[in-house]
């Protein structure tokens, strides 16, 4: 039986938002330097990622057992107005 997890993060028009207990949404600010990453080769990115102590060490079996996140329809009036 797949594990069901409620996510409180939404993607609207390519922008990530966090949903709060009162159903309000706030934009999540990323910390990634996408310009720097875009300028790197795939090999450079793989090399840096392999040395990252905080990286996830998921195995192929972990990926096979993972659950797919499903999109949900927004029901708040503010979200429908966008």
Wavefront OBJ file of the C-alpha trace (Angstrom):
o trace
v 0.000 0.000 0.000
v 1.545 3.370 -1.004
v 2.219 5.854 1.749
v 0.077 9.003 1.435
v 1.789 12.242 2.405
v 0.089 15.641 2.497
v 2.305 18.273 0.948
v 1.987 21.884 1.923
v 3.989 23.155 -1.049
v 2.341 24.192 -4.329
v 3.673 25.075 -7.759
v 1.653 27.750 -9.545
v 2.880 29.016 -12.917
v 6.412 27.822 -12.126
v 6.517 29.578 -8.731
v 6.709 27.593 -5.463
v 4.308 28.525 -2.661
v 3.856 27.218 0.869
v 0.312 26.643 2.120
v -0.297 27.562 5.768
v -2.852 26.237 8.264
v -5.226 29.130 7.449
v -4.991 28.181 3.716
v -3.005 31.339 2.885
v -0.073 31.034 0.486
v 3.380 32.608 0.669
v 6.043 32.428 -2.022
v 9.064 30.291 -1.131
v 12.354 32.031 -1.915
v 15.026 29.704 -3.284
v 18.707 29.943 -2.456
v 20.041 28.331 -5.644
v 22.326 30.290 -7.951
v 20.804 29.040 -11.214
v 23.074 31.224 -13.356
v 26.128 29.529 -11.882
v 24.571 26.070 -12.290
v 23.528 26.773 -15.889
v 27.134 27.723 -16.689
v 28.476 24.359 -15.411
v 28.863 21.172 -17.400
v 26.984 18.030 -16.332
v 30.302 16.537 -15.199
v 31.028 19.519 -12.926
v 27.557 19.295 -11.389
v 27.872 15.527 -10.807
v 31.330 16.011 -9.247
v 30.101 18.688 -6.840
v 26.974 16.701 -5.961
v 29.002 13.566 -5.212
v 31.049 15.500 -2.623
v 28.025 17.127 -0.930
v 27.679 15.749 2.607
v 23.984 16.714 2.726
v 23.091 14.850 -0.470
v 20.444 12.190 -0.432
v 21.836 8.704 -0.752
v 18.772 7.081 -2.308
v 19.330 3.701 -3.888
v 17.582 2.408 -7.005
v 15.295 0.414 -4.695
v 14.416 3.601 -2.761
v 13.404 5.264 -6.044
v 11.300 2.244 -7.019
v 9.438 2.450 -3.693
v 8.969 6.222 -3.827
v 5.574 7.830 -4.303
v 4.660 10.216 -7.076
v 3.437 13.615 -5.954
v 0.092 14.486 -7.476
v -1.123 17.939 -8.398
v -4.166 19.196 -6.591
v -6.697 21.763 -7.594
v -6.546 25.038 -5.675
v -9.734 26.004 -3.921
v -8.840 29.303 -2.296
v -10.347 32.407 -3.958
v -6.947 34.167 -4.086
v -5.390 31.267 -5.972
v -8.219 31.181 -8.538
v -7.764 34.900 -9.263
v -4.155 34.448 -10.488
l 1 2 3 4 5 6 7 8 9 10 11 12 13 14 15 16 17 18 19 20 21 22 23 24 25 26 27 28 29 30 31 32 33 34 35 36 37 38 39 40 41 42 43 44 45 46 47 48 49 50 51 52 53 54 55 56 57 58 59 60 61 62 63 64 65 66 67 68 69 70 71 72 73 74 75 76 77 78 79 80 81 82
